[in-house]
Amino acid sequence: MHAVVTHVTVKDRDKAIETLGNEVVPGVSQAPGFVAGYWVSPQPDKGVGIVVFESEEAAKAAAERVGARPGDEVTMDSVEVGEVVANA
């Protein structure tokens, strides 16, 4: 398994949460190879997404789509793909 890890700076928290629930989560969950996704707000103006896919190829394809579509409500700080080395 591989994960796409995104870090964003949130400019409009309410709009970002609305877009996440209405567009991002439904779209990502339909992506080929999708396993699970988690979106975390460690600070009011920061967001982290961790989305797990069955393969590195599926994760890389998803990462390309994520990096190409930041909304006005967030600034994309980074998008990385990495191997899942443990889970519970």
C-alpha positions as CSV (number, residue, x, y, z in Angstrom):
1,M,0.0,0.0,0.0
2,H,1.0,3.6,-0.6
3,A,-0.3,6.9,0.8
4,V,-0.7,10.4,-0.6
5,V,0.1,12.9,2.1
6,T,-0.9,16.5,1.5
7,H,-0.2,19.6,3.6
8,V,-2.3,22.7,3.0
9,T,-2.6,26.2,4.5
10,V,-6.2,27.0,5.0
11,K,-7.4,30.5,4.0
12,D,-11.1,30.0,4.5
13,R,-11.8,27.3,7.1
14,D,-15.6,27.1,6.6
15,K,-15.3,26.9,2.8
16,A,-12.4,24.4,3.0
17,I,-14.5,22.1,5.2
18,E,-17.5,22.4,2.9
19,T,-15.4,21.7,-0.2
20,L,-13.7,18.8,1.6
21,G,-17.0,17.1,2.5
22,N,-18.9,17.9,-0.8
23,E,-16.2,17.5,-3.4
24,V,-12.9,16.1,-2.2
25,V,-13.9,13.2,-0.1
26,P,-16.5,11.8,-2.5
27,G,-14.1,12.3,-5.5
28,V,-11.1,10.6,-3.7
29,S,-13.2,7.7,-2.5
30,Q,-14.1,6.9,-6.1
31,A,-10.4,6.9,-7.2
32,P,-9.0,3.6,-8.5
33,G,-7.3,1.6,-5.7
34,F,-8.7,3.8,-2.9
35,V,-8.4,2.1,0.6
36,A,-9.0,4.8,3.2
37,G,-8.7,8.6,3.7
38,Y,-8.2,10.8,6.7
39,W,-8.1,14.6,6.8
40,V,-6.8,16.3,9.9
41,S,-6.6,19.9,11.1
42,P,-3.7,20.1,13.6
43,Q,-4.1,23.9,13.7
44,P,-7.0,26.2,12.6
45,D,-5.0,27.3,9.5
46,K,-3.4,24.0,8.6
47,G,-4.6,20.8,7.1
48,V,-3.1,17.4,6.5
49,G,-4.6,14.7,4.3
50,I,-3.6,11.0,4.3
51,V,-5.2,8.9,1.6
52,V,-4.2,5.2,1.3
53,F,-4.2,3.3,-2.0
54,E,-3.6,-0.3,-2.9
55,S,-0.6,0.5,-5.1
56,E,2.1,3.0,-5.7
57,E,0.8,3.6,-9.2
58,A,-2.7,4.4,-7.9
59,A,-1.2,6.8,-5.3
60,K,0.9,8.6,-7.8
61,A,-2.0,9.0,-10.2
62,A,-4.1,10.5,-7.3
63,A,-1.2,12.8,-6.2
64,E,-1.1,14.3,-9.7
65,R,-4.8,15.0,-9.6
66,V,-4.5,16.5,-6.1
67,G,-1.6,18.8,-6.9
68,A,-3.4,20.1,-10.0
69,R,-6.6,21.2,-8.2
70,P,-6.1,23.4,-5.2
71,G,-9.1,25.6,-4.4
72,D,-9.3,29.2,-3.5
73,E,-9.9,28.2,0.1
74,V,-6.5,26.5,0.6
75,T,-2.9,26.8,-0.6
76,M,-1.3,23.5,-1.4
77,D,2.0,23.3,0.6
78,S,3.1,19.8,-0.4
79,V,2.0,16.5,-1.9
80,E,4.0,13.4,-1.3
81,V,3.6,9.7,-2.0
82,G,5.1,7.2,0.4
83,E,5.0,3.5,1.2
84,V,2.7,2.5,4.1
85,V,5.1,0.6,6.4
86,A,2.6,-0.1,9.2
87,N,-1.0,0.3,10.1
88,A,-3.5,-0.8,12.8
